[in-house]
Structure formats: structure tokens, C-alpha cells
């Protein structure tokens, strides 16, 4: 039963990505960096636009298969992304589960997000996400 639910979620996720990708293709190309290849599993620290690290916001990347990564944030989000060799990037979607008013940003993240994850030169990660109502960017550098 669990496998069937995961399969159904994957199908729905793919359909959501396809419909959102067509509408957002132009904006993504302009605002997101080009991928530099596959991402290494390990610990990363979120950084701001200027590269200043925030050690409290850790990001953990785990290789599930050679083409699928599990990416987890310190504050409860998780996504599984698959690699697109032609684009040198990872894509999929996630939904932030509601944990109550103090563990998620006031319901803002309660919808389905299309996620794009790329490795930039120097090993830094750039993850962007877009939903029907919101968007976000997470930058992370390899943990020293």
C-alpha cells in the first residue's frame, strides 16, 4: 500500500511539474544559474546572496541512487530530486507539511513546489522553488 501511495504521489508530482514548467520556463531561464554537473552527497551550510554562511541552517544531501538525491533542511523540509543530464540540473517537487504555527512559516509553504537544484562552480548549491502562490531560493556551500 505504501509503495502504491508513493507511486501515485510521484505521478501527481510529475504532472504538477509539467504544467508549471511550461508557464515558468521563460522566468526560470533568466533568474536561475546554469548547472555545473552532479552534486556530491554531504553536509552544506546555507549562505546569503553575498556568501555569508548561516551555520544554523544546515542542508544535508544524500544519494539515494546515482540519479536521485534526498535533500533535507534543518527546519524540516525535504525533497527528492532527479538528475537531468542534458540540463546538468536536478528537478522535482516537494510540499512542506504543516507542523503548527511555530515550525513552518505561517502556512506559506503549504502548497506544492516545483524545485530546481543546480551545482554552481565551486560546489555551491542553488535551489529555487516555485508554487502557485510563492517562490524561494536557497543557497548553500559545502560544510568545511
Secondary structure, DSSP 8 states (H G I E B T S, - for coil): -HHHHHHHHHHHHHHHHHHHHHHHHHHHHHHS----S----EEEEEE-TT--EEEEEEEEEEEEETTEEEEEETTS-EEEEEEETTTTEEEEEEE-----TTTSSTTTT-SEEEEEEEE-GGG-EEEEEE-SS-EEEEEEEE--
